[in-house]
Amino acid sequence: MEQTSFTPITTDLRRRINRALGDDCEIADPQALADYDHDASELRHAPEMVVRVHNREQVQELLRLANQYNFPVTPRSGGTGLAGGCLSTCGGVVLDLSGMNRILAIDTRNLVAEVQPGVITQQLREAAREAGLFYPPDPASLDESTVGGNAATNAGGPACVKYGTTKDYVLGLEVVLPNGECIRTGVKTRKGVVGYDMTHLIVGSEGTLGIITALTLKLIPHPPAVTGVVAVFKDLETAMDAVAQVMTRGHLPSAIEFLDYKCLALVGDRLPFNVPGGTSSLLIIETDGVAGNITDEIDAIGRICREVGAVHLHPATAPDERERIWEARRQVSLRIHDHAALYVSEDVAVPLGCIAELVARLPEYEQKYHLEIFAFGHAGDGNIHLNITAADRDHPERVEEAIRALLQLVLDMGGTISGEHGIGAAKKRFLPMELPAESIRLQRGIKMLFDPNQVLNPGKLFPNT
Ligand SMILES: Cc1cc2nc3c(=O)[nH]c(=O)nc-3n(C[C@H](O)[C@H](O)[C@H](O)COP(=O)(O)OP(=O)(O)OC[C@H]3O[C@@H](n4cnc5c(N)ncnc54)[C@H](O)[C@@H]3O)c2cc1C
């Protein structure tokens, strides 16, 4: 499966696309178009043409034309991806699905939601909440990213440790295939094992196998209450000991996040207590459930943290207090961004027992490659955001070497090179580091079966495409 050459979007082709989809679908205003040359990664690529659609039939029509005239189509929803997955790196048409943004039903009897792909994740969570139900996936981008994009990338977030990732809530999908046909995958029931699990093949496929045009999502009863505690430790190793103790002594927090000392120094001013300096590291722990029970549970977790060596415990019980702490946590990436000329975010995951070891090894790599690395993330599922920064952009080859060395370290620990952000265009060159050649060959075969003309989101996932 080598790189295919595609037909440029000529004036005639543009006219045909407009005629087939409807004249108001093309986004031609230069200011509006500027949004489409980037996502939240460092990559930039200006599209040849952008269309915003409002129904499945338009998606089908576009893909039929793509096969007929040999141009690529790149799906895009919230544009918050961190791997360049929604950029039209091989040219062609960017297909904006953000206009398909209706919540079709919140079915309180069967505990499911029927939604279009462009629904913003937070809006679905709020609609479910109003019905007394809970849609747990909570990527930090939830007020901008969409359920379609979340499904395409199998997004996770702090709640993942207790509730799992987006895939655990996708029961069924409506998918437009690369040839323009439409299929329904999965079920509307809690269980279903008929045939191959097409739903979970599409989920996480980063828009390379099909375009999600509707989703049936599982909802669960909303936990009646949430409470939390922030625990500060003298170093990250002690903090990670606490995580292991909390989880092996029968507690399953609804979030357990960590910040290393560098991140803590960056956002300490946003926290409602004085942050000790040095190598102090922090855990944000929350539990949810029945009010009385969770108060007892968070007290027990606090006691475990003290036993292990927490130097400070800050209760986070009131909603505004909790929100202040989460706001500080969300500020971390932004402040790292402001702090450095070059910023590369890797979202590796390692076995829980290796988090502290991985972070302890970072200074070695900082010195060797003249970089500064900030680490924070989801302590409960080993997903560490390694934010690799450099004071200038003058030595890209050194940064590349450092990234490869760090990813190899992660793999040697039994980890993975991406816990949630995906591969897209940004990391496809690293795919062979993790996947054996046989697996890549099989996956390329699946791609070719779905998309023999390679018109759907080419140039993603696989190296040399
Ligand atoms: C501040 C910030 C915080 C973030 N935090 C998290 C986090 O905690 N957890 C996490 O997992 N990610 C996180 N991300 C990354 C990003 O938000 C997720 O990958 C998200 O799921 C992307 O959704 P989107 O709607 O923005 O998709 P886009 O960026 O538009 O697209 C992402 C990928 O999905 C494909 N795609 C989009 N819509 C469809 C569709 N309908 N059908 C088929 N394919 C489609 C695109 O082609 C692309 O490959 C964060 C990003 C930012 C900027």
The ligand as an ORCA input file, in Angstrom:
! r2SCAN-3c Opt
* xyz 0 1
  C      -6.671     20.666     25.404
  C      -6.827     19.265     24.894
  C      -7.034     18.236     25.782
  C      -7.181     16.929     25.317
  N      -7.406     15.943     26.231
  C      -7.618     14.689     25.809
  C      -7.890     13.657     26.756
  O      -7.965     13.874     27.963
  N      -8.104     12.416     26.275
  C      -8.057     12.136     24.916
  O      -8.285     10.976     24.543
  N      -7.783     13.093     24.013
  C      -7.572     14.354     24.422
  N      -7.314     15.339     23.504
  C      -7.242     14.993     22.069
  C      -8.587     15.170     21.304
  O      -9.432     16.061     21.972
  C      -9.275     13.813     21.117
  O      -8.509     13.013     20.253
  C     -10.708     13.939     20.563
  O     -11.334     12.674     20.638
  C     -10.779     14.460     19.132
  O     -12.136     14.761     18.855
  P     -12.512     15.842     17.738
  O     -13.979     15.878     17.636
  O     -11.833     17.120     18.015
  O     -11.907     15.116     16.459
  P     -10.996     15.701     15.280
  O      -9.757     16.324     15.837
  O     -11.826     16.497     14.362
  O     -10.601     14.334     14.560
  C      -9.826     13.366     15.222
  C      -9.725     12.115     14.339
  O     -11.010     11.509     14.217
  C     -11.425     11.462     12.845
  N     -12.857     11.783     12.843
  C     -13.456     12.890     13.350
  N     -14.784     12.779     13.231
  C     -15.044     11.589     12.628
  C     -16.223     10.914     12.233
  N     -17.439     11.416     12.444
  N     -16.102      9.695     11.634
  C     -14.882      9.135     11.434
  N     -13.733      9.743     11.791
  C     -13.812     10.960     12.378
  C     -10.552     12.477     12.124
  O     -10.359     12.130     10.763
  C      -9.265     12.381     12.922
  O      -8.495     11.284     12.474
  C      -7.123     16.657     23.936
  C      -6.933     17.701     23.026
  C      -6.772     18.996     23.500
  C      -6.573     20.096     22.504
*
